[in-house]
Amino acid sequence: MESNNTIQFGTASGTLLSIVPNIVSEDIVKTIILAVVGAIISFSVSLLLKWLTKSKHK
């Protein structure tokens, strides 16, 4: 069965174009801030767990 890239591209671009008008700039800023906070917390917890497991093995 042959895949038709035109239909897939049309569906993807139609979905994207229907979502774009609903995105507000405040939502983008909020998303960026939450992503940064999440990354910092994840990194901190990883370092803490690494330190805790390192001190257990000594």
N, C-alpha and C positions, 0 to 999 in steps of 0.2 A: 504494500500500500504506500502510495506516494504522499509525503506530507506537504501541505500547502503553506508555505511561509507567509504568503500574503494575508491569509486569514488570521494567522497567529499575530502578525505585526499589526493588522488592523484592529484586532481585539485588544491588544496591549496598548496601542496608542489611544484608542477610544476610551479605555478605562482611565488611562493617565489624564487625558484631557477632561474627563468628567470629574476627576478628583481635584485637579489644580485650582479651579475657581473657589473651592470650599476651604482651601488652606489659608489661614490667616497668619500674618507675620508674627503675632504674639505666640501662636502655637509653635512656630518654628523655633523661636527664641527659648520657649519653655522646654521644648524637646532637647535642644542643645544643652541647656543648663542641667536638665535631668540626666542626660547621657554623661556629662562631665562628672557630676556628683556620683553617679553609679560607678563609673570607672575608677574614681578615687577611692571609694569605699571598697570596691572589689580588690583593688591593688593593696590597700591597707590590710584587709582581712587575709589576703594571701601571704603578705609579709609576716603578720602576726602568727598565722598557723605554721609557717615555715620556721619561725623562731621558737615556737612552742614544741614542735616535733624535734628540732635540733637540740634543744636543751634536755629533752627526755632521753635522747640516745647517749648523752655524755655520762 
